[in-house]
Structure formats: C-alpha cells, structure tokens
Amino acid sequence: MSSKTIKSEFYKYPSLEEGKIQTKFIPNYDSFLFKKINSVTSVLNGDLETKEVHRRNNLHNWNRVLTNKLFKLHETELFLRVHFERGIQDNIIKSNERELVDGIQFQYFVEIYYYFYFSSLDILAHILNCFYNLKFEDHQVSFNKQLLNKIFNNDIKDLLIEFNSSIKKTREYRNHFTHKFPKNENDLRTKLSHSDGRNMIHISLGKRVKHEAFLKNIEESSKSLKILLDELKLEFDEDLAES
C-alpha cells in the first residue's frame, strides 16, 4: 500500500500577497445597521414601548453575532481559496508533499465553510424572527420554510424562499459533512440487495465530489448570500429610517 508523509514545513499561513489576490474574489458582507440602545433608560424614560425595546435590543445583539459569523465565513473562504490556488491534486497518491498538505488544508476549510454558512443563515433567521415579530421561541428558529412562510412582506418572503431553494446543492453538501458520508471522501461502502432468493453484494466505485466542484459551489453560494443580505439591508434600513 502506498503511503505519504505529511511534513509540517509545508503548513504555511497565507501570505499577505496571497490574501490580497484571493480577497478580490470573495464577497464583502455588509452588516445591518441595528443600533445599540440602552434598554433600561429607554423603558424608564418611556421612549419606547417595552416590546419595542426588547425587539431592538435583540436585533442589535443578533446582528452582532451575525457580523462575527460572516467574518469567519469570509476568512474561511479566503483560506480554502489560497490552498486551492497553490495547486492541489484530487488524487492523494499523485500528490507531492506540498500538494498533499495544501489538499488536506483545502478539505478542512471546505468543511468549515459549510458550517459557518448555515450557522450564519440560522442567525439570520433569528433576526427575521425579531424584525417581523414572528413569535418563534429561540429553540424553534431555523432558516426553513416554516419560518419564511410566516413573513408578511411578500417581496421579502419570495426573495428568501427563492434563495433557500437556490442553495439546495449547498445544503446537500453540508448535510453530508454533518450527518452522512462526506462527499469529499471516496465512498467505498458495499451495498446489499436481494434477488431471486439470493443476497447480493455490490462493490462501490468510490465516487466523490472533486475539489473544483466544491469551489464552484462555494463561489456561487457566497455570491447568493451577498445578494440576499444586500436586499435585506435595504428593507431593514428603510424601516429604521422611518422609526
């Protein structure tokens, strides 16, 4: 059996130049403008109704969490792009020592990307829940049709549902990383079937999703998220300007 040696000298942090080059291809996510308010002062002074103080406080704090998630998402995409652009092989056996390390790093950051992507969407769902007063409890909130269908602004609801449908492949990859056999590993599992009173075993060909396919999906999904957030920002900013 062939073996490969992983050498620590090839674990290299992205250089400043590499970062500058790859940043050009990654969306810059803008935060929403939910302002921080002093909840105690607002209630005592009667500036706002108690429920509105609660709503604005939650919007600000959820937005802070989303901002941090989006930063991590951006940095994760930066890292995986750097490792990809250094040149990697889909076939580990054909990889040299440097390609092997960058390939491992690429696969690691690809998996982390899907985590931060859907974590960001769930945080966005909390913001939507607060903004539109959907009244879901925290443990019930998720970026799914049940929540999106309750939004009374039809333009925004249609936008969100269309986006949610467009990331079907992204969600499939994420679910396999989290709950099923990973799509970036050769699936050599055998399968059983029953025919004519006999049990039969089938040998898998070891199919897997190639690096280029993951990168393409990541590029498409990050651009879609950027468009969605920009559209929502217009809606939220307009509401804040009127209040």
ABEGO torsion letter per residue (X at the ends): XBBBBBBAAABBBBBAAAAAAAAAABBBBBBBABBBBBAAAAAAAGABBAAAAAAAAAAAAAAAAAAAAAAAAAAAAAAAAAAAAAEBBABAAABBAAAAAAAAAAAAAAAAAAAAAAAAAAAAAAAAAAAAGAGBBAAABBBBAAAAAABABAAAAAAAAAAAAAAAAAAAAAAAAAABBBAABBBABBBBBBBGGBBBBBBBAGBBBBAAAAAAAAAAAAAAAAAAAAAAAAAAAAAAAAX
